[in-house]
Amino acid sequence: MYTTAGAYFCWLWCLVGICGLHRFYVGKPFTGLLWLLTLGLCGVGQLLDFLIIPNMVVRANGPRGGITNTVVVNIRR
């Protein structure tokens, strides 16, 4: 289970030039690599991620996190 505090801790590494660790933490390796290679999209993506980290953590935790992309249909015959 991912935590918001853990993601913010990984986000703080951008202060020493290692951007994108929080994206690796929540299971987004492709965008994590992009952030790592572009210094967090020149810092803009890194700053935006500061605001959306709680949402990324909820999505990474899946159905138990409260957000699902599944539609449940009840069919009665």
KADA-V967585 format. One record per helix or strand of 2 or more residues. SS is the DSSP state (@ for helix, = for strand). FROM is the first residue (numbers start at 1). LEN is the number of residues. If there is no record, write none. Layout:
# KADA-V967585
SS|FROM|LEN ; SS|FROM|LEN
This chain:
# KADA-V967585
@|4|13 ; @|21|5 ; @|29|9 ; @|39|4 ; @|44|17 ; @|62|4
